[in-house]
């Protein structure tokens, strides 16, 4: 079944981390209208609400996505899908670390896969508070480590690992920062090595727009 424009816009909003009111501010549309579109509610003529091109342009600017793609999904134009990205519901409890590069690409590293998402540093900063509440620690500019997954930490070299050895996915913490955060890391490694963690934490799910790397 083809994606409806309302369902697509709802996934986009969640991937941006926007509440309805923040989405309204970003798009200059009312939050009530945005929710009506997402739910596919009918108007007085009993037709599904389909945003007009001018309205879709506001969504495209507010959500930082392709205007042509929104036009295609809404049925205003006919073209082949661009397949620029797909939606993924990612459990961040299972992510080892997250980093943001200078091109505003957010990379989520799990033990088996790597996911890429295009998001500005400003947008990601809105999400940073949730990361801290769920056990992530900022270890240097643009790098966030999941303390629940850290297994070892070498205080002499500043390297930490998410496995029993330092061969894979190790990260080196700058010495200046290591002094201020080493207590948190050391405490986490002790807990993680005593407990047999089975991801029994409350799911910490984030809908992301995963870039398809060609």
Buried (B, 14 or more C-beta within 10 A) or exposed (E): EEEBBBBBBBBBBBBBBBEBEBBBEBBEBEBEBBBBBBEBEEEEEEEBBBBEEEBBBBBBEBBBBEBBBBBBBBEBEEEEEEEEBEBBEBEBBBBBBBBBEEEBEBBBBBEEEEBBBBBEEEBBEBBBEEBEEBBBBBBBEBBBBBBBBBBBBEEEEBBBBBBEEBEEBBBEBEEEBBEEBBEBBEEBBEEBEEEEBEEEBEEBEBBBBBBEEE
